[in-house]
């Protein structure tokens, strides 16, 4: 077994921006369908099943 003294790493602002953009986009898209379903629900029906 060989030990690794260090891991090569280069910080890239472009890569960081891409990761942040994708993460925020996925988070936003994941909230659209539940919000749409909640908006079409009658409030009385929502409280009845709570």
Secondary structure, DSSP 8 states (H G I E B T S, - for coil): ----S-------HHHHHHHHHHHHHHHHHHHHHHHHHHHTS-HHHHHHT-
